[in-house]
Amino acid sequence: MLQQDTRDLTVVVRQKLFFGTLPRDEPTKMWVGKGSGSLCDVCDQPITSTEIEYEPDFSDRRVFRFHLNCIEVWHQQCL
């Protein structure tokens, strides 16, 4: 992931929370592993095989994928 300023990520997360494209609820479980090339649901950049991919699952079966910095900002904004 290109290093993005945390302030920029915070703005993106807040917008996606407002429009409902990111969840506000707690995940039912969290998968963590090597990046699969999928796009991060916060920054819209690929999560490469040299990066860690965070994949929270939700009770309604929604699946999201995040970089470490992105999931940290998302979690902070949901508190």
PDB file of N, CA, C and O in Angstrom:
ATOM      1  N   MET A   1       0.848  -1.180   0.000  1.00  0.00           N
ATOM      2  CA  MET A   1       0.000   0.000   0.000  1.00  0.00           C
ATOM      3  C   MET A   1       0.883   1.229   0.000  1.00  0.00           C
ATOM      4  O   MET A   1       1.882   1.279   0.717  1.00  0.00           O
ATOM      5  N   LEU A   2       0.532   2.197  -0.780  1.00  0.00           N
ATOM      6  CA  LEU A   2       1.218   3.467  -0.710  1.00  0.00           C
ATOM      7  C   LEU A   2       0.932   4.071   0.651  1.00  0.00           C
ATOM      8  O   LEU A   2      -0.201   4.037   1.130  1.00  0.00           O
ATOM      9  N   GLN A   3       1.965   4.626   1.271  1.00  0.00           N
ATOM     10  CA  GLN A   3       1.752   5.227   2.582  1.00  0.00           C
ATOM     11  C   GLN A   3       0.787   6.394   2.435  1.00  0.00           C
ATOM     12  O   GLN A   3       1.062   7.355   1.716  1.00  0.00           O
ATOM     13  N   GLN A   4      -0.315   6.304   3.102  1.00  0.00           N
ATOM     14  CA  GLN A   4      -1.292   7.386   3.083  1.00  0.00           C
ATOM     15  C   GLN A   4      -1.325   8.007   4.455  1.00  0.00           C
ATOM     16  O   GLN A   4      -1.229   7.313   5.467  1.00  0.00           O
ATOM     17  N   ASP A   5      -1.458   9.286   4.484  1.00  0.00           N
ATOM     18  CA  ASP A   5      -1.574  10.018   5.730  1.00  0.00           C
ATOM     19  C   ASP A   5      -2.812   9.517   6.475  1.00  0.00           C
ATOM     20  O   ASP A   5      -3.870   9.326   5.876  1.00  0.00           O
ATOM     21  N   THR A   6      -2.669   9.310   7.777  1.00  0.00           N
ATOM     22  CA  THR A   6      -3.791   8.835   8.589  1.00  0.00           C
ATOM     23  C   THR A   6      -4.976   9.787   8.500  1.00  0.00           C
ATOM     24  O   THR A   6      -6.127   9.353   8.540  1.00  0.00           O
ATOM     25  N   ARG A   7      -4.700  11.072   8.380  1.00  0.00           N
ATOM     26  CA  ARG A   7      -5.803  12.043   8.254  1.00  0.00           C
ATOM     27  C   ARG A   7      -6.594  11.796   6.977  1.00  0.00           C
ATOM     28  O   ARG A   7      -7.821  11.883   6.975  1.00  0.00           O
ATOM     29  N   ASP A   8      -5.886  11.486   5.887  1.00  0.00           N
ATOM     30  CA  ASP A   8      -6.572  11.184   4.627  1.00  0.00           C
ATOM     31  C   ASP A   8      -7.437   9.936   4.764  1.00  0.00           C
ATOM     32  O   ASP A   8      -8.579   9.909   4.305  1.00  0.00           O
ATOM     33  N   LEU A   9      -6.884   8.901   5.399  1.00  0.00           N
ATOM     34  CA  LEU A   9      -7.643   7.661   5.596  1.00  0.00           C
ATOM     35  C   LEU A   9      -8.857   7.907   6.482  1.00  0.00           C
ATOM     36  O   LEU A   9      -9.921   7.332   6.255  1.00  0.00           O
ATOM     37  N   THR A  10      -8.701   8.755   7.487  1.00  0.00           N
ATOM     38  CA  THR A  10      -9.815   9.074   8.380  1.00  0.00           C
ATOM     39  C   THR A  10     -10.961   9.710   7.604  1.00  0.00           C
ATOM     40  O   THR A  10     -12.123   9.369   7.825  1.00  0.00           O
ATOM     41  N   VAL A  11     -10.650  10.619   6.711  1.00  0.00           N
ATOM     42  CA  VAL A  11     -11.678  11.268   5.885  1.00  0.00           C
ATOM     43  C   VAL A  11     -12.383  10.229   5.020  1.00  0.00           C
ATOM     44  O   VAL A  11     -13.610  10.231   4.921  1.00  0.00           O
ATOM     45  N   VAL A  12     -11.616   9.349   4.399  1.00  0.00           N
ATOM     46  CA  VAL A  12     -12.193   8.308   3.543  1.00  0.00           C
ATOM     47  C   VAL A  12     -13.098   7.391   4.358  1.00  0.00           C
ATOM     48  O   VAL A  12     -14.215   7.088   3.941  1.00  0.00           O
ATOM     49  N   VAL A  13     -12.621   6.950   5.514  1.00  0.00           N
ATOM     50  CA  VAL A  13     -13.414   6.051   6.363  1.00  0.00           C
ATOM     51  C   VAL A  13     -14.703   6.738   6.799  1.00  0.00           C
ATOM     52  O   VAL A  13     -15.772   6.131   6.736  1.00  0.00           O
ATOM     53  N   ARG A  14     -14.625   7.964   7.231  1.00  0.00           N
ATOM     54  CA  ARG A  14     -15.832   8.681   7.665  1.00  0.00           C
ATOM     55  C   ARG A  14     -16.851   8.795   6.538  1.00  0.00           C
ATOM     56  O   ARG A  14     -18.049   8.626   6.762  1.00  0.00           O
ATOM     57  N   GLN A  15     -16.376   9.080   5.329  1.00  0.00           N
ATOM     58  CA  GLN A  15     -17.291   9.166   4.184  1.00  0.00           C
ATOM     59  C   GLN A  15     -17.940   7.815   3.900  1.00  0.00           C
ATOM     60  O   GLN A  15     -19.145   7.737   3.661  1.00  0.00           O
ATOM     61  N   LYS A  16     -17.139   6.754   3.927  1.00  0.00           N
ATOM     62  CA  LYS A  16     -17.680   5.423   3.630  1.00  0.00           C
ATOM     63  C   LYS A  16     -18.626   4.948   4.730  1.00  0.00           C
ATOM     64  O   LYS A  16     -19.591   4.239   4.446  1.00  0.00           O
ATOM     65  N   LEU A  17     -18.366   5.327   5.973  1.00  0.00           N
ATOM     66  CA  LEU A  17     -19.294   5.009   7.055  1.00  0.00           C
ATOM     67  C   LEU A  17     -20.604   5.776   6.859  1.00  0.00           C
ATOM     68  O   LEU A  17     -21.684   5.211   7.029  1.00  0.00           O
ATOM     69  N   PHE A  18     -20.513   7.037   6.509  1.00  0.00           N
ATOM     70  CA  PHE A  18     -21.696   7.873   6.298  1.00  0.00           C
ATOM     71  C   PHE A  18     -22.587   7.304   5.194  1.00  0.00           C
ATOM     72  O   PHE A  18     -23.808   7.253   5.338  1.00  0.00           O
ATOM     73  N   PHE A  19     -21.967   6.878   4.093  1.00  0.00           N
ATOM     74  CA  PHE A  19     -22.735   6.359   2.959  1.00  0.00           C
ATOM     75  C   PHE A  19     -23.064   4.872   3.085  1.00  0.00           C
ATOM     76  O   PHE A  19     -23.742   4.312   2.223  1.00  0.00           O
ATOM     77  N   GLY A  20     -22.588   4.229   4.155  1.00  0.00           N
ATOM     78  CA  GLY A  20     -22.921   2.831   4.401  1.00  0.00           C
ATOM     79  C   GLY A  20     -22.107   1.822   3.621  1.00  0.00           C
ATOM     80  O   GLY A  20     -22.454   0.641   3.590  1.00  0.00           O
ATOM     81  N   THR A  21     -21.030   2.262   2.990  1.00  0.00           N
ATOM     82  CA  THR A  21     -20.197   1.315   2.245  1.00  0.00           C
ATOM     83  C   THR A  21     -19.201   0.594   3.141  1.00  0.00           C
ATOM     84  O   THR A  21     -18.596  -0.395   2.727  1.00  0.00           O
ATOM     85  N   LEU A  22     -19.025   1.083   4.366  1.00  0.00           N
ATOM     86  CA  LEU A  22     -18.270   0.362   5.394  1.00  0.00           C
ATOM     87  C   LEU A  22     -19.198   0.128   6.569  1.00  0.00           C
ATOM     88  O   LEU A  22     -20.039   0.975   6.868  1.00  0.00           O
ATOM     89  N   PRO A  23     -19.062  -1.006   7.240  1.00  0.00           N
ATOM     90  CA  PRO A  23     -19.931  -1.318   8.371  1.00  0.00           C
ATOM     91  C   PRO A  23     -19.520  -0.563   9.629  1.00  0.00           C
ATOM     92  O   PRO A  23     -18.374  -0.136   9.769  1.00  0.00           O
ATOM     93  N   ARG A  24     -20.478  -0.408  10.543  1.00  0.00           N
ATOM     94  CA  ARG A  24     -20.201   0.182  11.854  1.00  0.00           C
ATOM     95  C   ARG A  24     -20.178  -0.883  12.955  1.00  0.00           C
ATOM     96  O   ARG A  24     -19.689  -0.632  14.056  1.00  0.00           O
ATOM     97  N   ASP A  25     -20.703  -2.058  12.654  1.00  0.00           N
ATOM     98  CA  ASP A  25     -20.814  -3.100  13.671  1.00  0.00           C
ATOM     99  C   ASP A  25     -19.515  -3.893  13.813  1.00  0.00           C
ATOM    100  O   ASP A  25     -18.635  -3.843  12.953  1.00  0.00           O
ATOM    101  N   GLU A  26     -19.427  -4.617  14.913  1.00  0.00           N
ATOM    102  CA  GLU A  26     -18.263  -5.459  15.191  1.00  0.00           C
ATOM    103  C   GLU A  26     -18.305  -6.720  14.335  1.00  0.00           C
ATOM    104  O   GLU A  26     -19.375  -7.296  14.136  1.00  0.00           O
ATOM    105  N   PRO A  27     -17.166  -7.149  13.831  1.00  0.00           N
ATOM    106  CA  PRO A  27     -17.143  -8.405  13.071  1.00  0.00           C
ATOM    107  C   PRO A  27     -17.367  -9.608  13.985  1.00  0.00           C
ATOM    108  O   PRO A  27     -17.064  -9.563  15.177  1.00  0.00           O
ATOM    109  N   THR A  28     -17.901 -10.680  13.408  1.00  0.00           N
ATOM    110  CA  THR A  28     -18.090 -11.911  14.172  1.00  0.00           C
ATOM    111  C   THR A  28     -16.791 -12.696  14.283  1.00  0.00           C
ATOM    112  O   THR A  28     -16.586 -13.442  15.240  1.00  0.00           O
ATOM    113  N   LYS A  29     -15.918 -12.523  13.298  1.00  0.00           N
ATOM    114  CA  LYS A  29     -14.582 -13.116  13.354  1.00  0.00           C
ATOM    115  C   LYS A  29     -13.675 -12.350  12.409  1.00  0.00           C
ATOM    116  O   LYS A  29     -14.129 -11.558  11.583  1.00  0.00           O
ATOM    117  N   MET A  30     -12.386 -12.604  12.551  1.00  0.00           N
ATOM    118  CA  MET A  30     -11.397 -11.893  11.746  1.00  0.00           C
ATOM    119  C   MET A  30     -10.405 -12.894  11.193  1.00  0.00           C
ATOM    120  O   MET A  30      -9.838 -13.697  11.934  1.00  0.00           O
ATOM    121  N   TRP A  31     -10.200 -12.843   9.896  1.00  0.00           N
ATOM    122  CA  TRP A  31      -9.187 -13.652   9.239  1.00  0.00           C
ATOM    123  C   TRP A  31      -8.004 -12.744   8.928  1.00  0.00           C
ATOM    124  O   TRP A  31      -8.184 -11.589   8.543  1.00  0.00           O
ATOM    125  N   VAL A  32      -6.816 -13.261   9.092  1.00  0.00           N
ATOM    126  CA  VAL A  32      -5.606 -12.494   8.804  1.00  0.00           C
ATOM    127  C   VAL A  32      -4.657 -13.396   8.037  1.00  0.00           C
ATOM    128  O   VAL A  32      -4.434 -14.544   8.422  1.00  0.00           O
ATOM    129  N   GLY A  33      -4.104 -12.885   6.964  1.00  0.00           N
ATOM    130  CA  GLY A  33      -3.171 -13.696   6.184  1.00  0.00           C
ATOM    131  C   GLY A  33      -2.460 -12.872   5.134  1.00  0.00           C
ATOM    132  O   GLY A  33      -2.547 -11.644   5.103  1.00  0.00           O
ATOM    133  N   LYS A  34      -1.766 -13.576   4.289  1.00  0.00           N
ATOM    134  CA  LYS A  34      -1.018 -12.952   3.203  1.00  0.00           C
ATOM    135  C   LYS A  34      -1.992 -12.295   2.221  1.00  0.00           C
ATOM    136  O   LYS A  34      -3.051 -12.845   1.918  1.00  0.00           O
ATOM    137  N   GLY A  35      -1.618 -11.122   1.735  1.00  0.00           N
ATOM    138  CA  GLY A  35      -2.462 -10.407   0.783  1.00  0.00           C
ATOM    139  C   GLY A  35      -2.781 -11.242  -0.444  1.00  0.00           C
ATOM    140  O   GLY A  35      -1.938 -11.990  -0.938  1.00  0.00           O
ATOM    141  N   SER A  36      -4.002 -11.107  -0.928  1.00  0.00           N
ATOM    142  CA  SER A  36      -4.477 -11.905  -2.066  1.00  0.00           C
ATOM    143  C   SER A  36      -4.542 -11.101  -3.363  1.00  0.00           C
ATOM    144  O   SER A  36      -4.895 -11.636  -4.414  1.00  0.00           O
ATOM    145  N   GLY A  37      -4.200  -9.822  -3.285  1.00  0.00           N
ATOM    146  CA  GLY A  37      -4.336  -8.966  -4.459  1.00  0.00           C
ATOM    147  C   GLY A  37      -5.683  -8.267  -4.525  1.00  0.00           C
ATOM    148  O   GLY A  37      -5.912  -7.437  -5.405  1.00  0.00           O
ATOM    149  N   SER A  38      -6.581  -8.601  -3.591  1.00  0.00           N
ATOM    150  CA  SER A  38      -7.890  -7.942  -3.540  1.00  0.00           C
ATOM    151  C   SER A  38      -7.715  -6.475  -3.173  1.00  0.00           C
ATOM    152  O   SER A  38      -6.706  -6.083  -2.587  1.00  0.00           O
ATOM    153  N   LEU A  39      -8.710  -5.674  -3.528  1.00  0.00           N
ATOM    154  CA  LEU A  39      -8.654  -4.261  -3.182  1.00  0.00           C
ATOM    155  C   LEU A  39      -9.076  -4.044  -1.739  1.00  0.00           C
ATOM    156  O   LEU A  39     -10.003  -4.688  -1.247  1.00  0.00           O
ATOM    157  N   CYS A  40      -8.391  -3.138  -1.072  1.00  0.00           N
ATOM    158  CA  CYS A  40      -8.738  -2.737   0.289  1.00  0.00           C
ATOM    159  C   CYS A  40     -10.033  -1.932   0.224  1.00  0.00           C
ATOM    160  O   CYS A  40     -10.194  -1.068  -0.638  1.00  0.00           O
ATOM    161  N   ASP A  41     -10.951  -2.222   1.139  1.00  0.00           N
ATOM    162  CA  ASP A  41     -12.239  -1.533   1.139  1.00  0.00           C
ATOM    163  C   ASP A  41     -12.165  -0.113   1.673  1.00  0.00           C
ATOM    164  O   ASP A  41     -13.157   0.614   1.603  1.00  0.00           O
ATOM    165  N   VAL A  42     -11.024   0.305   2.205  1.00  0.00           N
ATOM    166  CA  VAL A  42     -10.849   1.697   2.618  1.00  0.00           C
ATOM    167  C   VAL A  42     -10.155   2.493   1.525  1.00  0.00           C
ATOM    168  O   VAL A  42     -10.726   3.444   0.992  1.00  0.00           O
ATOM    169  N   CYS A  43      -8.928   2.112   1.189  1.00  0.00           N
ATOM    170  CA  CYS A  43      -8.110   2.932   0.279  1.00  0.00           C
ATOM    171  C   CYS A  43      -8.238   2.531  -1.186  1.00  0.00           C
ATOM    172  O   CYS A  43      -7.712   3.218  -2.061  1.00  0.00           O
ATOM    173  N   ASP A  44      -8.928   1.432  -1.464  1.00  0.00           N
ATOM    174  CA  ASP A  44      -9.148   0.959  -2.840  1.00  0.00           C
ATOM    175  C   ASP A  44      -7.858   0.595  -3.568  1.00  0.00           C
ATOM    176  O   ASP A  44      -7.813   0.601  -4.799  1.00  0.00           O
ATOM    177  N   GLN A  45      -6.810   0.279  -2.808  1.00  0.00           N
ATOM    178  CA  GLN A  45      -5.540  -0.159  -3.382  1.00  0.00           C
ATOM    179  C   GLN A  45      -5.405  -1.668  -3.177  1.00  0.00           C
ATOM    180  O   GLN A  45      -5.946  -2.197  -2.207  1.00  0.00           O
ATOM    181  N   PRO A  46      -4.699  -2.374  -4.063  1.00  0.00           N
ATOM    182  CA  PRO A  46      -4.521  -3.820  -3.891  1.00  0.00           C
ATOM    183  C   PRO A  46      -3.737  -4.144  -2.622  1.00  0.00           C
ATOM    184  O   PRO A  46      -2.835  -3.408  -2.221  1.00  0.00           O
ATOM    185  N   ILE A  47      -4.100  -5.248  -2.013  1.00  0.00           N
ATOM    186  CA  ILE A  47      -3.349  -5.775  -0.874  1.00  0.00           C
ATOM    187  C   ILE A  47      -2.459  -6.868  -1.450  1.00  0.00           C
ATOM    188  O   ILE A  47      -2.919  -7.976  -1.728  1.00  0.00           O
ATOM    189  N   THR A  48      -1.196  -6.549  -1.624  1.00  0.00           N
ATOM    190  CA  THR A  48      -0.272  -7.437  -2.329  1.00  0.00           C
ATOM    191  C   THR A  48       0.168  -8.604  -1.457  1.00  0.00           C
ATOM    192  O   THR A  48      -0.051  -8.611  -0.246  1.00  0.00           O
ATOM    193  N   SER A  49       0.786  -9.579  -2.086  1.00  0.00           N
ATOM    194  CA  SER A  49       1.240 -10.779  -1.369  1.00  0.00           C
ATOM    195  C   SER A  49       2.353 -10.476  -0.373  1.00  0.00           C
ATOM    196  O   SER A  49       2.664 -11.320   0.467  1.00  0.00           O
ATOM    197  N   THR A  50       2.954  -9.306  -0.444  1.00  0.00           N
ATOM    198  CA  THR A  50       3.982  -8.922   0.533  1.00  0.00           C
ATOM    199  C   THR A  50       3.377  -8.179   1.718  1.00  0.00           C
ATOM    200  O   THR A  50       4.094  -7.769   2.630  1.00  0.00           O
ATOM    201  N   GLU A  51       2.048  -8.004   1.704  1.00  0.00           N
ATOM    202  CA  GLU A  51       1.347  -7.299   2.775  1.00  0.00           C
ATOM    203  C   GLU A  51       0.407  -8.255   3.508  1.00  0.00           C
ATOM    204  O   GLU A  51       0.057  -9.320   3.000  1.00  0.00           O
ATOM    205  N   ILE A  52       0.013  -7.855   4.698  1.00  0.00           N
ATOM    206  CA  ILE A  52      -0.955  -8.630   5.480  1.00  0.00           C
ATOM    207  C   ILE A  52      -2.358  -8.129   5.133  1.00  0.00           C
ATOM    208  O   ILE A  52      -2.609  -6.926   5.065  1.00  0.00           O
ATOM    209  N   GLU A  53      -3.258  -9.080   4.916  1.00  0.00           N
ATOM    210  CA  GLU A  53      -4.653  -8.758   4.603  1.00  0.00           C
ATOM    211  C   GLU A  53      -5.520  -9.105   5.808  1.00  0.00           C
ATOM    212  O   GLU A  53      -5.431 -10.204   6.355  1.00  0.00           O
ATOM    213  N   TYR A  54      -6.356  -8.159   6.211  1.00  0.00           N
ATOM    214  CA  TYR A  54      -7.299  -8.357   7.316  1.00  0.00           C
ATOM    215  C   TYR A  54      -8.684  -8.480   6.712  1.00  0.00           C
ATOM    216  O   TYR A  54      -9.115  -7.627   5.937  1.00  0.00           O
ATOM    217  N   GLU A  55      -9.383  -9.559   7.078  1.00  0.00           N
ATOM    218  CA  GLU A  55     -10.692  -9.840   6.486  1.00  0.00           C
ATOM    219  C   GLU A  55     -11.706 -10.117   7.594  1.00  0.00           C
ATOM    220  O   GLU A  55     -11.873 -11.261   8.017  1.00  0.00           O
ATOM    221  N   PRO A  56     -12.382  -9.069   8.063  1.00  0.00           N
ATOM    222  CA  PRO A  56     -13.416  -9.288   9.072  1.00  0.00           C
ATOM    223  C   PRO A  56     -14.690  -9.835   8.419  1.00  0.00           C
ATOM    224  O   PRO A  56     -15.076  -9.411   7.330  1.00  0.00           O
ATOM    225  N   ASP A  57     -15.324 -10.774   9.098  1.00  0.00           N
ATOM    226  CA  ASP A  57     -16.609 -11.311   8.653  1.00  0.00           C
ATOM    227  C   ASP A  57     -17.696 -10.764   9.574  1.00  0.00           C
ATOM    228  O   ASP A  57     -17.456 -10.505  10.753  1.00  0.00           O
ATOM    229  N   PHE A  58     -18.875 -10.596   9.026  1.00  0.00           N
ATOM    230  CA  PHE A  58     -19.995 -10.046   9.778  1.00  0.00           C
ATOM    231  C   PHE A  58     -21.162 -11.022   9.761  1.00  0.00           C
ATOM    232  O   PHE A  58     -21.244 -11.884   8.885  1.00  0.00           O
ATOM    233  N   SER A  59     -22.071 -10.888  10.735  1.00  0.00           N
ATOM    234  CA  SER A  59     -23.179 -11.835  10.880  1.00  0.00           C
ATOM    235  C   SER A  59     -24.056 -11.892   9.632  1.00  0.00           C
ATOM    236  O   SER A  59     -24.688 -12.916   9.371  1.00  0.00           O
ATOM    237  N   ASP A  60     -24.103 -10.820   8.867  1.00  0.00           N
ATOM    238  CA  ASP A  60     -24.908 -10.828   7.641  1.00  0.00           C
ATOM    239  C   ASP A  60     -24.108 -11.313   6.429  1.00  0.00           C
ATOM    240  O   ASP A  60     -24.531 -11.157   5.284  1.00  0.00           O
ATOM    241  N   ARG A  61     -22.948 -11.903   6.708  1.00  0.00           N
ATOM    242  CA  ARG A  61     -22.079 -12.536   5.708  1.00  0.00           C
ATOM    243  C   ARG A  61     -21.327 -11.550   4.807  1.00  0.00           C
ATOM    244  O   ARG A  61     -20.713 -11.949   3.818  1.00  0.00           O
ATOM    245  N   ARG A  62     -21.378 -10.271   5.156  1.00  0.00           N
ATOM    246  CA  ARG A  62     -20.568  -9.315   4.396  1.00  0.00           C
ATOM    247  C   ARG A  62     -19.097  -9.578   4.692  1.00  0.00           C
ATOM    248  O   ARG A  62     -18.729  -9.921   5.816  1.00  0.00           O
ATOM    249  N   VAL A  63     -18.275  -9.416   3.687  1.00  0.00           N
ATOM    250  CA  VAL A  63     -16.834  -9.604   3.843  1.00  0.00           C
ATOM    251  C   VAL A  63     -16.137  -8.344   3.334  1.00  0.00           C
ATOM    252  O   VAL A  63     -16.459  -7.825   2.265  1.00  0.00           O
ATOM    253  N   PHE A  64     -15.193  -7.874   4.108  1.00  0.00           N
ATOM    254  CA  PHE A  64     -14.402  -6.706   3.740  1.00  0.00           C
ATOM    255  C   PHE A  64     -12.937  -7.068   3.864  1.00  0.00           C
ATOM    256  O   PHE A  64     -12.574  -7.990   4.594  1.00  0.00           O
ATOM    257  N   ARG A  65     -12.095  -6.336   3.144  1.00  0.00           N
ATOM    258  CA  ARG A  65     -10.648  -6.576   3.196  1.00  0.00           C
ATOM    259  C   ARG A  65      -9.944  -5.254   3.446  1.00  0.00           C
ATOM    260  O   ARG A  65     -10.300  -4.222   2.878  1.00  0.00           O
ATOM    261  N   PHE A  66      -8.923  -5.309   4.320  1.00  0.00           N
ATOM    262  CA  PHE A  66      -8.234  -4.094   4.729  1.00  0.00           C
ATOM    263  C   PHE A  66      -6.730  -4.297   4.843  1.00  0.00           C
ATOM    264  O   PHE A  66      -6.262  -5.395   5.145  1.00  0.00           O
ATOM    265  N   HIS A  67      -5.977  -3.227   4.598  1.00  0.00           N
ATOM    266  CA  HIS A  67      -4.575  -3.142   5.012  1.00  0.00           C
ATOM    267  C   HIS A  67      -4.564  -2.874   6.522  1.00  0.00           C
ATOM    268  O   HIS A  67      -5.590  -2.502   7.093  1.00  0.00           O
ATOM    269  N   LEU A  68      -3.415  -3.062   7.162  1.00  0.00           N
ATOM    270  CA  LEU A  68      -3.296  -2.806   8.602  1.00  0.00           C
ATOM    271  C   LEU A  68      -3.678  -1.367   8.945  1.00  0.00           C
ATOM    272  O   LEU A  68      -4.529  -1.150   9.807  1.00  0.00           O
ATOM    273  N   ASN A  69      -3.068  -0.387   8.291  1.00  0.00           N
ATOM    274  CA  ASN A  69      -3.375   1.020   8.603  1.00  0.00           C
ATOM    275  C   ASN A  69      -4.850   1.319   8.392  1.00  0.00           C
ATOM    276  O   ASN A  69      -5.459   2.055   9.168  1.00  0.00           O
ATOM    277  N   CYS A  70      -5.408   0.760   7.361  1.00  0.00           N
ATOM    278  CA  CYS A  70      -6.807   1.027   7.030  1.00  0.00           C
ATOM    279  C   CYS A  70      -7.758   0.431   8.066  1.00  0.00           C
ATOM    280  O   CYS A  70      -8.730   1.078   8.457  1.00  0.00           O
ATOM    281  N   ILE A  71      -7.489  -0.788   8.512  1.00  0.00           N
ATOM    282  CA  ILE A  71      -8.384  -1.392   9.507  1.00  0.00           C
ATOM    283  C   ILE A  71      -8.257  -0.690  10.851  1.00  0.00           C
ATOM    284  O   ILE A  71      -9.229  -0.602  11.600  1.00  0.00           O
ATOM    285  N   GLU A  72      -7.066  -0.192  11.159  1.00  0.00           N
ATOM    286  CA  GLU A  72      -6.887   0.552  12.409  1.00  0.00           C
ATOM    287  C   GLU A  72      -7.707   1.839  12.396  1.00  0.00           C
ATOM    288  O   GLU A  72      -8.365   2.166  13.384  1.00  0.00           O
ATOM    289  N   VAL A  73      -7.671   2.563  11.288  1.00  0.00           N
ATOM    290  CA  VAL A  73      -8.449   3.802  11.185  1.00  0.00           C
ATOM    291  C   VAL A  73      -9.941   3.482  11.212  1.00  0.00           C
ATOM    292  O   VAL A  73     -10.707   4.165  11.892  1.00  0.00           O
ATOM    293  N   TRP A  74     -10.360   2.454  10.484  1.00  0.00           N
ATOM    294  CA  TRP A  74     -11.775   2.053  10.492  1.00  0.00           C
ATOM    295  C   TRP A  74     -12.227   1.738  11.919  1.00  0.00           C
ATOM    296  O   TRP A  74     -13.281   2.199  12.357  1.00  0.00           O
ATOM    297  N   HIS A  75     -11.430   0.956  12.635  1.00  0.00           N
ATOM    298  CA  HIS A  75     -11.794   0.571  14.000  1.00  0.00           C
ATOM    299  C   HIS A  75     -11.899   1.799  14.906  1.00  0.00           C
ATOM    300  O   HIS A  75     -12.835   1.903  15.698  1.00  0.00           O
ATOM    301  N   GLN A  76     -10.957   2.718  14.797  1.00  0.00           N
ATOM    302  CA  GLN A  76     -10.997   3.943  15.607  1.00  0.00           C
ATOM    303  C   GLN A  76     -12.260   4.749  15.332  1.00  0.00           C
ATOM    304  O   GLN A  76     -12.852   5.302  16.258  1.00  0.00           O
ATOM    305  N   GLN A  77     -12.672   4.820  14.094  1.00  0.00           N
ATOM    306  CA  GLN A  77     -13.840   5.617  13.734  1.00  0.00           C
ATOM    307  C   GLN A  77     -15.150   4.946  14.143  1.00  0.00           C
ATOM    308  O   GLN A  77     -16.182   5.610  14.240  1.00  0.00           O
ATOM    309  N   CYS A  78     -15.116   3.657  14.379  1.00  0.00           N
ATOM    310  CA  CYS A  78     -16.327   2.928  14.782  1.00  0.00           C
ATOM    311  C   CYS A  78     -16.534   2.917  16.287  1.00  0.00           C
ATOM    312  O   CYS A  78     -17.611   2.548  16.756  1.00  0.00           O
ATOM    313  N   LEU A  79     -15.532   3.313  17.047  1.00  0.00           N
ATOM    314  CA  LEU A  79     -15.655   3.294  18.518  1.00  0.00           C
ATOM    315  C   LEU A  79     -16.646   4.316  19.012  1.00  0.00           C
ATOM    316  O   LEU A  79     -16.865   4.430  20.218  1.00  0.00           O
TER     317      LEU A  79
END
